[in-house]
Amino acid sequence: MAPGGRLGLIVRLRRVAGRSLIALGLVASSAGCILTHDIPDPALDVPQGYKAQGYKDARLGRPGDALPTLDWWRAFRSAELTQLMEEAQIVNLDIAAAVARFRQADALARQAGAALLPSLSAGGSEAYSRTSGSSASGLSIGGREVVNYNASLSASYQLDFWGQNRDAAQAAEETSVANRFDREVTALTTLTTVATAYFTVLGTQDRLRTAQRNIASAERVLNAINDRFKAGTGTDLDVAQQESVLANQRAQVPPLRQTLDQNINALAVLVSRPPESVRISGGTLNAVAIPRVTPGLPSELLTQRPDIRRQEAQLASATANVGSARAQFYPSIQLTGQGGYQSSALVSLFQPHAAFFNLVGSATQPIFDGGKILGNFEYTQAKQDELLQTYRKTVVQAFTDVDNALVAIRETTRKLQLQRDVLTASRRAFQLAEQQLRAGTADIVTVLNTQLTLFQAEDAYSQAQLARLLAMVSLYQALGGGWEPKMERPVDAL
C-alpha cells in the first residue's frame, strides 16, 4: 500500500479549555479496507502556535507566508549545494537501503494477504503396479500388471469469520507504509547532513582565510616591534610576546584544515564516492542566501513530519495485530476440496465416468494450549501500548524541535548582529594601535590586546555566520523537509 494511495490519518481537533486535543483515526488501504479496531486516542494537546513565534523576524512571518518548499535547499542559492543534494537523493547508500527495506515489507504484505484467498493446486500422476504370480493345483498363474492415471485439482480456503487473516494482512500493509515513511526519514536526515557538512566546509574556509589574514597582521606587528627593538625603543620581552601571538595564530591552522578535510570526506560518503574523486569548491558563507521560511501551524506538522507518519503506521499495524491475536481464541473453519479424473486407461482418463470429487469442512477450536494464545494476545496489547507512547513522544518532540530551531534562529541572528558590531570596533581599534606603533607612540600592551581582540572577533564572526545557517537547516529538518504546496480553493466553491 503506497503512502499516496492510503487515506492516512484523520486528525480530529476538539476544543477543551481553550486548547486542542487530537484524536486519531487510521484508514487502512487504498482498496478501502477500513481497520476493524479503534486506534487508541493519544489525547495530546496541540498548541495553537509555537512559543518562539512571538519573536518577529523578517524571515519568520505569519504561519502561511513562506512554508518550506519541496526543494528547500535551493533557498540558500548555492549551485554546488543543490548539485550535492540532488546527487545524494539518487546515490546515497542509506536511502538505497531504506528503499530495499520497504520492498521487503511489500513482499511480506503480499505473503500475509495470500491467506485471504483460496489456495488452488493441480496434480497429475501415473501409478504402475504388478501383483505376484500364484500356483494352484500345480497350475502356474502369472501376476497382474495395473496402470492407474490421475489428474486432479485441489483447493482449500479458511473462512475468516473472526478477521484473523484480514487483520494480519492489514498489519503487514501498515508496516509496509511505515517502511516507506522510514525511507523519507532517512532521506531527510541525509539531506540535512549534506547541508550541515557543506556549510561547515564554507565556514571553515572562511576561518582559514581569517587565520591567514591574522598571521599576516601578526607578522606586520612583529616586524614593527623588531624595528623598535633595533632602534633601542623596544625590549626582548616585547618581541617574545609578539612571537607568541604569531605562533598561536599559526597553530590555529592545522585543526581548521583537519575540520575542512573531514567534512569534505563526509560529503563524499553521503554521495557514495571515494574522497579522492570528490572536489568541493566551497567559497564563503557571505555568498549564501538566508532563506525566509515560516513553520506553519503545529497541527500541520502532524501531516508533514515523516517520523510522525511512520509512528502512525506502526501504531495502526500494532492495532491490527491485536485484532488478529484476539481472533485466535475462536474456532478456525477450513474448507478443502478435490476433484478430477482417475482411470486405468489413459485414453479414457477424461471421460465422464472417470470423474471424482470430495469436499471436506472442518472446524478447530482451541481448548488448552498452555496459555500460548493468551500470551500472544497480551504481548500484542503491550506492543500497541508501547507504540502509542512512542507516537505521543514523537509528536511532543516534533513541537519541541521546531521551537528549539526557532529559538536558535532568533538567538544566532542576534549574536551575529552583535558580533558584527564587535568586529567593526575591534578592527578600528587595531588599525589605530598599529598606526601608533609605527609612529612609535603606542604602548605595546595595547597593541597586543587590540590584535588579540580582533583575531578572536573575526573568528567568532565566522562561527556566528555558520551557527545561523545551521539553525536554518535545523528548522527545515524539524518541519520534516519540504511541504506540498497548498491547493487554492476554486472561486466556484466559495
C-alpha positions in Angstrom: 0.0 0.0 0.0 1.6 3.2 -1.1 1.5 6.4 1.0 -0.2 8.2 -1.7 -3.0 5.6 -2.0 -3.5 5.4 1.7 -6.3 7.6 3.0 -4.0 8.2 6.0 -4.5 9.7 9.5 -7.6 11.8 10.1 -6.9 14.4 12.7 -9.9 15.5 14.8 -9.3 18.6 16.8 -11.7 19.5 19.6 -11.5 22.5 21.9 -11.1 21.8 25.6 -10.4 24.8 27.9 -9.1 26.8 25.0 -6.7 24.1 23.9 -6.9 21.4 21.3 -6.9 17.6 21.8 -6.0 15.4 18.9 -7.7 12.1 18.3 -6.6 9.7 15.6 -8.4 7.5 13.1 -6.3 5.5 10.8 -7.6 4.2 7.5 -6.3 1.0 6.0 -5.5 0.5 2.3 -6.2 2.2 -1.0 -8.7 -0.5 -1.7 -11.0 0.9 1.0 -10.4 -1.8 3.6 -11.1 0.0 6.9 -9.4 -1.0 10.2 -11.8 -3.1 12.2 -10.5 -1.9 15.5 -10.3 1.5 17.1 -7.0 3.2 17.3 -6.3 4.3 20.9 -6.7 8.1 21.4 -3.3 9.6 22.4 -5.1 12.6 23.9 -2.3 15.1 23.0 -2.5 18.9 23.5 -1.9 20.6 20.1 -0.8 24.2 20.7 -2.3 27.0 18.6 1.1 28.3 17.7 4.8 27.9 18.6 6.1 29.6 21.7 9.1 31.0 19.8 6.9 32.7 17.2 6.4 35.6 19.5 9.7 37.0 18.2 9.2 39.0 15.0 11.8 38.5 12.3 11.9 39.3 8.6 12.4 35.6 7.9 9.7 34.4 10.3 6.5 36.0 9.3 2.9 34.8 9.5 2.4 31.0 9.6 1.4 30.6 5.9 3.7 33.2 4.4 6.7 31.1 3.4 6.3 27.4 4.1 9.3 25.2 3.2 9.2 24.1 -0.5 9.9 20.6 -1.6 13.4 21.6 -2.9 14.0 23.7 0.3 17.8 23.7 -0.2 17.5 25.9 -3.3 16.5 28.8 -1.0 20.2 29.1 0.1 21.1 29.9 -3.6 24.2 27.7 -3.8 24.6 25.8 -7.1 27.1 23.5 -5.6 24.9 22.6 -2.6 22.0 22.0 -4.9 24.1 19.6 -7.0 25.2 17.7 -3.9 21.6 17.4 -2.7 20.3 16.1 -5.9 23.2 13.6 -6.2 22.7 12.4 -2.6 19.0 11.7 -3.3 20.0 9.4 -6.2 23.1 7.6 -5.0 23.1 7.7 -1.1 23.5 4.2 0.2 21.4 4.8 3.4 18.5 5.9 1.2 19.0 2.8 -1.1 19.0 0.5 2.0 15.8 2.2 3.2 14.2 1.5 -0.2 15.2 -2.1 0.0 13.6 -2.4 3.4 10.2 -1.1 2.2 10.4 -3.5 -0.8 10.9 -6.3 1.8 7.9 -5.1 3.7 5.9 -5.0 0.5 6.8 -8.7 -0.2 5.8 -9.6 3.4 2.5 -7.8 2.9 1.8 -9.9 -0.2 2.5 -13.0 1.7 0.2 -12.0 4.6 -2.6 -11.1 2.1 -2.4 -14.6 0.5 -4.3 -16.1 3.4 -7.4 -14.1 2.4 -7.7 -16.0 -0.9 -8.2 -19.7 -1.5 -5.2 -21.8 -2.5 -5.5 -23.9 -5.6 -3.1 -26.6 -6.9 -3.2 -29.1 -9.8 -1.7 -32.5 -9.8 -1.2 -35.5 -12.1 0.2 -38.9 -11.5 0.8 -42.3 -13.2 0.9 -45.3 -10.9 2.2 -48.7 -12.1 1.9 -51.9 -10.1 2.2 -55.6 -10.6 0.9 -58.4 -8.5 3.0 -61.6 -7.9 2.2 -64.8 -9.6 0.5 -67.8 -7.7 0.3 -71.5 -8.1 -2.9 -73.6 -7.6 -3.2 -77.4 -8.1 0.1 -77.5 -9.9 -1.0 -74.7 -12.3 1.1 -71.5 -12.5 -0.9 -68.3 -12.8 1.1 -65.1 -13.9 1.0 -61.8 -12.0 -1.2 -58.9 -13.0 0.0 -55.6 -14.1 -2.1 -52.5 -13.3 -1.6 -48.9 -14.5 -3.6 -46.1 -12.9 -3.7 -42.5 -14.2 -4.9 -39.5 -12.1 -5.4 -35.8 -12.9 -6.9 -33.5 -10.2 -7.4 -30.0 -8.8 -7.2 -29.3 -5.1 -8.5 -26.2 -3.3 -8.6 -25.1 0.3 -9.9 -22.0 2.0 -10.1 -20.8 5.6 -13.3 -18.9 6.3 -12.1 -15.7 8.0 -15.2 -15.2 10.2 -13.3 -13.5 13.0 -10.9 -11.4 10.9 -7.7 -13.1 11.9 -6.2 -13.2 8.4 -7.7 -9.8 7.5 -6.1 -8.1 10.5 -2.8 -9.9 9.9 -2.8 -8.6 6.3 -3.7 -5.2 7.5 -0.8 -5.2 9.9 1.6 -6.2 7.2 0.3 -3.4 4.9 0.7 -0.8 7.6 4.2 -2.0 8.3 4.9 -1.5 4.6 3.6 2.0 4.8 5.8 2.7 7.9 8.8 1.5 6.0 8.0 4.0 3.2 8.0 6.8 5.7 11.2 5.4 7.2 12.7 6.0 3.8 11.5 9.6 3.9 13.1 10.0 7.4 16.4 8.6 6.1 16.3 10.9 3.1 15.6 14.0 5.3 18.4 13.1 7.6 20.8 12.6 4.7 19.9 15.9 3.1 20.2 17.9 6.3 23.6 16.2 6.9 24.7 17.2 3.4 23.7 20.8 4.1 25.4 20.8 7.5 28.7 19.4 6.2 28.7 21.7 3.2 28.1 24.9 5.3 30.8 23.7 7.7 33.1 23.5 4.8 32.3 27.1 3.8 32.6 28.3 7.4 36.0 26.5 7.8 37.3 28.0 4.6 36.3 31.5 5.9 38.1 30.8 9.2 41.2 29.6 7.3 41.2 32.9 5.3 40.7 34.8 8.5 43.6 32.9 10.1 45.9 33.7 7.2 45.0 37.4 7.4 45.6 37.3 11.2 49.0 35.7 10.6 49.9 38.4 8.1 48.8 41.1 10.6 50.8 39.5 13.4 53.9 39.4 11.2 53.5 43.1 10.4 53.3 43.9 14.1 56.3 41.7 14.8 58.3 43.5 12.1 57.4 46.8 13.6 58.4 45.7 17.1 61.7 44.3 15.8 62.3 47.7 14.2 61.7 49.4 17.6 64.0 46.9 19.3 66.8 47.6 16.8 66.2 51.3 17.4 66.5 50.8 21.1 62.9 51.8 21.9 61.7 48.2 22.4 62.7 45.2 24.6 63.2 41.5 24.2 60.0 40.9 26.1 58.0 42.9 23.5 59.5 40.8 20.7 58.9 37.5 22.6 55.3 38.4 23.4 54.5 39.2 19.7 56.3 36.0 18.6 54.0 34.1 20.9 51.0 35.8 19.4 52.2 34.9 15.9 52.9 31.3 16.9 49.5 30.9 18.4 47.8 32.1 15.2 49.8 29.7 13.1 48.8 26.9 15.5 45.1 27.7 14.6 45.6 26.5 11.0 46.1 22.7 11.3 42.9 22.0 13.2 41.0 24.0 10.7 42.5 22.1 7.8 41.6 18.9 9.6 38.0 20.0 10.0 37.8 21.0 6.4 39.2 17.7 5.1 36.9 15.7 7.4 33.8 17.4 6.3 34.7 17.1 2.6 35.2 13.4 3.2 31.8 13.2 5.0 30.3 14.7 1.8 32.0 12.1 -0.2 30.4 9.3 1.9 27.0 11.0 1.6 27.2 11.0 -2.2 28.7 7.4 -2.2 32.0 8.3 -3.8 35.6 7.8 -2.6 37.1 11.0 -1.1 39.7 11.1 -3.9 37.0 11.7 -6.5 35.2 14.5 -4.7 36.1 18.1 -5.4 34.3 20.7 -3.3 34.9 24.3 -4.5 33.2 25.8 -1.5 33.6 29.6 -1.2 32.4 31.7 1.6 29.3 31.9 3.8 28.9 35.5 2.7 27.7 34.2 -0.7 24.9 32.1 0.9 21.4 33.5 1.0 19.4 33.4 4.2 16.0 31.8 3.4 12.8 33.2 4.5 10.7 30.3 6.0 7.8 30.0 8.4 6.9 27.0 10.4 3.2 26.9 9.7 0.8 25.7 12.4 1.6 22.9 14.9 -1.4 20.9 13.7 0.0 20.9 10.2 3.3 19.4 11.5 1.4 16.2 12.2 1.0 15.5 8.5 4.4 16.8 7.4 7.0 15.1 9.6 7.8 11.6 8.2 8.8 10.3 11.6 5.3 11.1 12.9 3.7 9.4 9.9 5.9 6.4 10.4 4.8 6.1 14.0 1.1 6.4 12.9 1.5 3.5 10.5 3.3 1.4 13.1 0.6 2.1 15.7 -2.0 1.0 13.1 -0.1 -2.2 12.4 0.1 -3.0 16.1 -3.7 -2.4 16.5 -4.4 -4.8 13.6 -2.1 -7.3 15.3 -4.2 -7.1 18.4 -7.3 -7.9 16.4 -5.5 -10.9 14.7 -4.3 -12.2 18.1 -7.8 -11.9 19.6 -9.3 -13.9 16.7 -7.1 -16.9 17.6 -9.4 -17.5 20.6 -12.2 -18.5 18.2 -12.7 -21.6 16.0 -11.0 -21.8 12.7 -13.1 -23.2 9.8 -11.3 -24.8 6.9 -12.9 -26.0 3.6 -10.9 -28.4 1.4 -12.0 -29.9 -1.9 -10.5 -32.1 -4.6 -11.8 -33.1 -8.0 -10.5 -34.7 -11.1 -10.3 -37.8 -13.2 -9.0 -41.2 -12.5 -8.7 -44.1 -14.9 -6.6 -47.2 -15.7 -6.6 -46.3 -19.3 -5.1 -43.1 -20.5 -7.5 -42.8 -23.4 -10.5 -42.8 -21.1 -9.0 -40.6 -18.4 -11.2 -37.5 -19.1 -14.4 -39.4 -19.7 -17.4 -38.6 -17.5 -17.4 -42.0 -15.8 -13.8 -41.4 -14.7 -14.6 -38.2 -12.7 -14.4 -38.0 -8.9 -14.6 -35.3 -6.2 -14.6 -34.9 -2.5 -15.4 -31.9 -0.2 -14.4 -31.6 3.5 -15.3 -29.0 6.0 -13.5 -28.8 9.4 -13.6 -26.7 12.4 -10.9 -26.4 15.1 -11.5 -24.8 18.5 -8.5 -24.2 20.8 -9.2 -25.7 24.2 -5.9 -25.8 26.0 -2.5 -24.7 24.7 -0.7 -23.8 28.0 -1.5 -20.1 27.6 0.2 -19.6 24.3 -2.7 -17.8 22.6 -3.4 -15.7 25.7 0.3 -14.8 26.0 0.4 -13.7 22.3 -2.7 -11.6 22.8 -1.2 -9.8 25.9 2.1 -9.3 24.0 0.3 -7.6 21.1 -1.6 -5.4 23.5 1.6 -4.3 25.3 3.3 -3.7 21.9 0.4 -1.5 20.9 0.7 0.5 24.1 4.4 0.9 23.6 3.9 2.3 20.1 1.2 4.6 21.4 3.6 6.1 23.9 6.3 6.3 21.3 3.9 8.1 19.0 3.0 10.6 21.7 6.7 11.3 22.4 7.4 11.7 18.7 4.7 14.4 18.4 5.8 16.2 21.5 9.4 16.0 20.4 8.4 17.4 17.0 6.9 20.5 18.6 10.0 20.9 20.7 12.3 20.6 17.7 10.5 23.4 15.9 10.5 25.7 18.9 14.2 24.9 19.5 15.0 25.7 15.9 13.1 29.0 16.0 14.9 30.0 19.2 18.2 29.1 17.6 17.5 31.2 14.6 16.4 34.1 16.8 19.4 34.0 19.1 22.0 33.3 16.4 20.7 36.2 14.4 21.0 38.5 17.4 24.5 37.2 18.1 25.6 37.8 14.5 24.4 41.3 14.7 26.2 42.0 17.9 29.3 40.2 16.7 29.3 42.4 13.6 29.5 45.4 15.9 32.3 43.8 17.9 34.2 43.1 14.7 33.8 46.7 13.4 35.1 48.2 16.7 37.9 45.7 17.0 39.2 46.4 13.5 39.2 50.2 14.2 41.0 49.7 17.5 43.6 47.5 15.9 44.1 49.9 13.0 44.7 52.8 15.4 47.0 50.7 17.5 49.1 49.6 14.5 49.3 53.2 13.3 50.6 54.4 16.7 53.0 51.5 16.8 54.6 52.6 13.5 54.7 56.2 14.8 56.4 55.0 17.9 53.7 56.3 20.3 51.8 53.1 21.1 52.0 51.1 24.2 53.0 47.5 23.3 50.4 46.1 25.8 47.7 48.0 24.0 48.9 46.7 20.6 48.9 43.1 21.9 45.4 43.4 23.4 43.8 45.0 20.3 45.2 42.5 17.9 44.1 39.5 20.1 40.7 41.0 20.4 40.5 41.4 16.6 41.6 37.9 15.9 39.0 36.5 18.3 36.3 38.7 16.9 37.0 37.7 13.3 36.9 34.0 14.1 33.8 34.4 16.3 32.0 36.2 13.5 32.6 33.4 11.1 31.4 30.9 13.7 28.3 33.0 14.2 27.5 33.0 10.5 27.8 29.2 10.4 25.6 28.9 13.5 22.8 30.9 11.9 22.9 28.8 8.8 22.9 25.6 10.7 19.9 26.9 12.7 18.0 27.3 9.4 18.9 23.8 8.4 17.7 22.5 11.8 14.3 24.3 11.2 13.9 22.6 7.8 14.6 19.3 9.5 12.3 20.0 12.4 9.5 20.8 9.9 10.0 17.5 8.1 11.7 18.9 5.0 9.7 20.4 2.1 5.9 20.7 2.3 3.5 20.1 -0.5 2.1 23.4 -1.8 -1.4 24.2 -0.6 -4.2 23.9 -3.1 -6.0 27.2 -3.7 -9.8 26.9 -3.2 -11.6 27.4 -6.5 -13.8 30.6 -6.7 -16.9 28.5 -7.5 -16.5 26.6 -4.2 -16.7 29.8 -2.2 
